[in-house]
Amino acid sequence: MKITRQKHAKKHMSFYKYNFQVREPFQLLLDGTFCQAALRNKIQIREQLPGYLGGAAQLCTTRCVLKELESLGKELYGAKLIAQRFQVRHCSHFKDPVSGSACLLSMIQDGNPHHYFIATQDQDLAKKVKKKPGVPLLFIIQNTIVLDKPSPKSLAFIQAVQANQLVPEHQKQSLKQLKEKEGLGKEEKEKRKRKRVGGPNPLSCLKKKKKVQETKQPPAAKKKRKRKRSRAKLQPVQQCAEA
Ligand SMILES: [Zn+2]
């Protein structure tokens, strides 16, 4: 039993790694129901998860989950103690805490950019998580942690990607980067070339030469030039007067 469970987990993990860029340390968002179930079933989450998932796991929760556990009182005191030891990830409900399930859903919005896993016993939350592609789901059955098989939504998403109907976010970004490297890079090179050919450089060279010539000429030469010009202007006037 245990071996097949591990095999399934390994297979599912490679699916998420390959298709959704899930990487170590795996980012796990745990809610109060999961902590409570772990406590009841005497499961050491921190010790068991890395072996089961095949890599280091970062256990996280949110302020809203902790607030909710506090509000539920004595019954969930043990679960609260467990959750308090996790890393608290920032959610958007700093001033107005929402329910733990609503908060965790908000954390995996917009294509789950932080590659969070959701660990919950809340069936309603699990259903909603399965509707979002690329979110690994963990729950506890009896006394074991189980990584759910990829949801139909995740499978459909990947099929669509493979059929070029959709481009996942990370690929869009890498495409952008490629474009910047290839396309925009070429434009910049062209601009540089144009500058070289189109010639602010020769113009500036000419100016420099003139300046050099002027400075070389003695002040007397300058005066002579001025005189010549004034004569040329005056000459036609004189001619007119003579005529
Ligand atoms: Zn929150």
Boltz pocket constraint, residues with backbone or C-beta under 6 A from the ligand:
constraints:
  - pocket:
      binder: B
      contacts: [[A, 62], [A, 63], [A, 64], [A, 65], [A, 91], [A, 92], [A, 93], [A, 94], [A, 97], [A, 98], [A, 99], [A, 103], [A, 104]]
      max_distance: 6.0
